[in-house]
């Protein structure tokens, strides 16, 4: 009986070892340097910088690229680190309008023009509000960060936002 158990155990370990070494998809086949970091929500994490006067503020943001990812946004999240956020890039500049439906935490929304400058900031957006929060002109992206961070860091309209998209 012990011999049969040991034989079965060795066969199982051999199967596990073989499966563990075989890449299961195209992402696993790429070198580690090419695998973008992912958030717990499965979104790409990218570095983002805001230049405000002589100061530079660094964030790591989730990229909400698809319409489904953008519709979900930061809904149902209960916290957001001070150096984190979510970026909503648009294929072409457009007037943007957001709401806080199902968004548990308060946020600052930065509306970003195609040239990377901040068009406007909607500070301390009210959780769960259905009131529209809109840009004043067509924008290329919207950045959501923790409420109060823009004021705390001195970020204002005209500051420059840059990010490196890993796509």
C-alpha positions in Angstrom: 0.0 0.0 0.0 2.8 2.4 0.9 4.5 1.6 -2.5 1.3 2.3 -4.4 0.8 5.6 -2.5 4.5 6.7 -3.2 4.2 5.8 -6.8 1.0 7.8 -7.2 2.6 10.7 -5.3 5.6 10.7 -7.6 3.4 10.6 -10.7 1.4 13.6 -9.4 4.6 15.6 -8.6 5.9 14.9 -12.1 2.7 16.2 -13.7 2.8 19.3 -11.5 6.4 19.9 -12.4 5.7 19.5 -16.2 2.7 21.8 -16.1 4.5 24.4 -14.0 7.4 24.7 -16.5 5.2 25.0 -19.6 3.9 28.5 -20.4 0.1 28.5 -20.6 -0.4 31.6 -22.6 1.3 34.3 -24.7 1.8 36.6 -21.8 3.8 33.9 -19.9 5.9 33.4 -23.0 7.1 37.0 -23.1 10.2 38.0 -21.1 9.4 39.4 -17.6 10.5 42.9 -18.7 7.7 42.9 -21.3 4.9 41.8 -18.9 3.3 45.0 -17.7 2.4 45.3 -14.0 -1.3 44.8 -13.4 -3.6 46.2 -10.7 -5.8 43.9 -8.6 -8.6 44.8 -11.1 -6.4 43.5 -14.0 -5.6 46.9 -15.5 -2.2 47.9 -16.6 -0.3 50.0 -14.1 1.7 52.9 -15.6 3.9 55.7 -14.2 2.4 59.2 -14.5 4.0 62.5 -13.6 2.4 65.9 -13.0 4.7 68.9 -13.3 3.5 71.8 -11.3 5.9 74.7 -11.4 9.3 73.5 -10.2 7.7 70.4 -8.5 7.2 67.0 -10.0 4.6 64.6 -8.5 4.8 60.9 -9.4 1.9 58.5 -9.4 1.2 54.9 -10.5 -2.1 54.8 -12.2 -4.4 52.1 -13.6 -5.2 52.5 -17.3 -9.0 52.3 -18.0 -8.8 52.0 -21.8 -11.9 50.2 -22.9 -15.5 51.5 -22.6 -16.2 48.7 -20.1 -13.2 49.6 -18.0 -14.1 53.3 -18.1 -17.7 52.6 -17.1 -16.4 50.6 -14.1 -13.8 53.1 -13.1 -13.1 53.2 -9.4 -16.6 52.1 -8.4 -16.9 50.1 -5.2 -13.3 50.8 -4.2 -12.9 51.6 -0.5 -9.5 53.1 -0.6 -7.0 54.7 -3.0 -3.3 55.3 -2.1 -2.0 58.9 -2.2 0.3 58.1 -5.1 -2.2 56.0 -7.0 -5.1 56.8 -9.4 -6.9 55.8 -12.6 -6.4 57.4 -16.0 -9.2 57.4 -18.7 -7.5 58.1 -22.0 -9.7 58.9 -25.0 -8.8 58.0 -28.7 -9.6 61.6 -29.7 -10.3 64.6 -27.5 -13.9 65.0 -26.5 -16.1 66.8 -23.9 -15.9 64.5 -20.8 -18.6 64.0 -18.2 -18.3 61.7 -15.1 -20.5 60.9 -12.2 -19.8 59.2 -8.8 -22.5 56.5 -9.0 -21.4 53.6 -6.8 -18.1 55.3 -6.1 -17.5 54.9 -2.4 -14.5 57.3 -2.0 -14.2 61.0 -2.8 -12.0 61.8 -5.7 -10.3 64.7 -7.5 -10.8 64.6 -11.2 -8.2 66.2 -13.5 -9.4 66.9 -17.0 -6.3 66.8 -19.4 -6.0 68.4 -22.8 -4.4 66.8 -25.8 -1.2 68.8 -25.1 -1.0 67.3 -21.6 -2.0 70.4 -19.7 -4.6 70.3 -17.0 -7.8 72.0 -18.3 -9.7 71.9 -15.0 -9.9 70.1 -11.7 -13.1 68.9 -10.0 -12.0 68.6 -6.4 -13.5 66.4 -3.7 -16.2 64.8 -5.9 -19.1 63.6 -3.7 -19.3 59.8 -3.3 -22.5 58.2 -4.9 -23.5 61.5 -6.5 -25.4 61.3 -9.8 -24.6 64.9 -10.7 -22.5 65.2 -13.8 -18.9 66.4 -13.4 -17.8 67.8 -16.8 -14.8 69.3 -18.6 -15.0 72.8 -19.8 -13.7 71.8 -23.3 -12.7 68.6 -25.2 -10.1 66.7 -23.3 -7.8 63.8 -24.2 -7.9 62.1 -20.8 -9.3 62.3 -17.2 -7.2 61.4 -14.2 -8.9 60.4 -10.9 -6.8 60.7 -7.7 -7.6 60.6 -4.0 -9.7 63.6 -2.9 -7.7 66.6 -1.7 -4.5 65.5 -3.3 -4.5 68.1 -6.1 -4.8 70.9 -3.5 -2.3 69.2 -1.1 0.3 69.0 -3.9 -0.5 72.5 -5.4 -1.7 71.0 -8.7 -3.7 73.5 -10.8 -5.0 74.1 -14.3 -2.1 74.6 -16.7 0.1 72.0 -15.0 1.5 69.3 -17.3 0.6 65.6 -17.0 2.7 62.9 -18.8 2.5 59.1 -18.7 4.1 56.2 -20.4 1.6 53.8 -21.8 2.9 50.3 -21.9 0.9 49.3 -24.9 
